[in-house]
Amino acid sequence: MIVMLEEPEAWSLMMLVSAIASDNAELSNEAKDAIRKWRSGLTEGSPGLGALTDDLNKALNAHIDAKFFRRVKSKGWYETVKK
């Protein structure tokens, strides 16, 4: 299975996660300001958001691959199999 987020989806996910972290975690005012500044630099269409989208896609797909595939040693050889 492959997951490919597009930039608007990655932006929405980033906004949601950072808002929840800002509101629910015990962060200093400086940390909250740093999160706000970081979010403001990742507007739709910006190069930073493109890089974030690529990184999210890589991380999500690596997690999915690790969860559903595993390396098994059989007769002295390693092979990748589905769980």
Number of C-alpha atoms within 10 A of each C-alpha: 6 11 11 14 15 12 19 15 12 21 20 12 15 18 15 12 11 17 16 11 14 18 11 9 10 10 12 10 10 9 12 18 13 12 15 15 11 13 16 9 12 18 15 14 11 11 12 14 20 19 13 16 22 17 13 18 18 15 12 16 16 12 12 14 14 13 11 11 14 13 13 13 9 8 6 7 8 11 11 10 10 11 9
